[in-house]
Amino acid sequence: QVQLVESGGGLVQPGGSLRLSCTAAGFTLDYFAIGWFRQAPGKEREGVSCITNSGDWLIYSDSGQDRFNISRDTAKNTVFLQMNSLKPEDTGIYYCAGRSPGSAHVCAFAGADYDYWGQGTQVTVSS
């Protein structure tokens, strides 16, 4: 069974940084495209970033462009989302999601395009 686990969330002041991690138990993430999504209170879930299985295609939301960086560490079987210059509007639950190998060469921000989801990690940006 594919299980994704997020970590690295927390409380940070505006302008601060966090690095979120997405790991997997029992299988390698290299076969999957991995997306990061977030859901703020009272708002719909939105895509934040995505990386394909090969790592040659990265996408970011408009709000994350120039502030966020997604990367893979194959040795650690982990996908990271480095978030810098955080703003209060970045507050929410962040989820990583996996897109099955047959579609892993393409990135997308539609949640329905992903087959596996983690439980989420809370990010709060507040002074």
Buried (B, 14 or more C-beta within 10 A) or exposed (E): EBBBBBBBBEEBEEEBEBEBBBBBEEBEBBBBBBBBBBBBEEEEBBBBBBBBBEBEEBBBBEBBEEBBBBBBEEEEBBBBBBBBEBEEEBBBBBBBBBBBEEBBEEBBBEBEBBBBBBEBBEBBBEE
